[in-house]
Amino acid sequence: MEQLTELWERIISIQIIDVIIAIGIIILFRILSGTFSYMIIKIFKIKSKKAKEIKESAFFKPLKVFFIILGIYLAIVFLRAPLQIDMQIMDIVTKAFKIISVIEFAVGLANSFTIKTILGKKLRKSLSTKMDDTVFEFVLKVTRVFIYLIAIFFILAILEIDLTGLIAGLGLGGVIVTLAAQDTAKNLFGGVVIFIDKPFVVGDWIEMENYEGTIEDITFRTTRIRTFENALVNVPNAMIADASVTNWSKMEKRRYKTNLCVELGTPLEKLELLKSRIEKMLQERENIYDDSIIVKFDQITDNGMNILIYTYTNSVDYASYLKEVEDINIKIMKILKEESVELAYDTKTVYVKDEKI
């Protein structure tokens, strides 16, 4: 309390001009922070001439914060002599300034390693033939984590914390953390397995025992799935690594199969003509694989003669597949109508014996 009273008395005793200069330094750096940031990024981005592109840089906002904090720090340094601030207090202020500087630099550097940044796009372009988007995004996440870990060690060094003792203590601490976080370790390992095996990537439509939907993101611990009910589900990676996952997006083709049961009274010549027209119709469709077409008279049932129609289409997504099936069904019905062929129905004839008593 006495120290605060003494500091207040010093503040009152200093000349008003010193206060004005200190406030002026803070305001000046606050106003010019954007300009300073723009100029520094401009120096390192020689090819970039667009102001909007420079301001959208990952380092622009962190640099603005840095210059604002720098203005406050310089104002405090300027007032150190008039306020007679102790060296211990100045040491704390200096350490705080260094820590904030490290944090802002780490934030700017980490934000540079994203898919949307210029650096991220350049890296993606250079690795376009070697790595898919999901693995590339995972590498960027690991890089950002590594940057923040280095920043933490810098901060510990600024705070003069003994890193040797800390690292030695991690031995026992690591055992405790491992025992307490086995599930987390399993999920992390599951995430690594997903990235190595690549059973799916972001944007794929998958189906597993309890969930079905589109992959939105794959993190170190969980995989985010957007269900068809538009709900977002976070599934632990360990569960996915142990589950059977059907990746519908990896389908190269979809099967079309139907059975036409025509009446028993249909002439065989008409049946052959019907088969020929359906086969020709399928061959003329662009989305049908010609070598997969099967149109055969495969069964004689109690009700009629069955024609099996079997083929594959390259319309793999569900909406286009349904459209293809609908078009084929309409074409088949038109052929049946044009050839005056009726479909058989499940009917039974019951004979009643009239016994005279």
Number of C-alpha atoms within 10 A of each C-alpha: 6 7 8 9 10 11 15 12 12 14 16 10 11 14 10 10 9 15 16 11 14 20 15 14 21 21 15 14 21 19 14 14 23 18 13 16 21 20 13 14 18 17 10 9 12 8 8 13 10 9 10 9 10 19 16 12 19 21 23 21 18 21 23 22 18 22 22 20 20 21 22 20 20 15 19 20 17 16 18 15 11 15 20 11 15 10 10 9 11 15 11 12 15 16 16 17 17 17 20 18 20 20 19 20 19 21 20 18 17 20 20 19 22 21 17 10 15 16 16 18 14 12 16 19 10 11 13 12 8 8 12 13 14 18 18 20 21 17 15 20 17 13 16 19 13 13 16 18 13 13 19 16 13 16 20 15 13 15 14 10 12 10 12 9 9 12 10 10 11 13 10 10 13 11 11 11 12 13 11 11 11 11 14 17 17 17 23 19 17 22 23 20 16 22 19 10 9 12 16 21 21 17 15 17 22 21 17 13 10 5 15 19 22 24 20 18 16 23 17 20 20 21 22 19 26 19 18 12 8 10 10 15 17 16 16 21 26 23 14 20 19 9 11 11 16 16 17 17 16 13 12 11 17 16 15 16 12 12 16 16 21 21 18 17 11 16 11 11 9 13 16 12 13 20 20 13 16 19 19 13 14 21 16 10 14 10 15 21 15 17 9 12 19 18 19 16 17 12 13 13 14 13 16 19 23 20 21 17 20 16 20 20 21 17 20 19 14 12 9 12 19 13 12 19 16 12 12 17 13 11 15 18 13 12 17 17 11 10 14 11 18 15 17 19 12 9 8 8 5 6 6 6 6 6 5 4 3
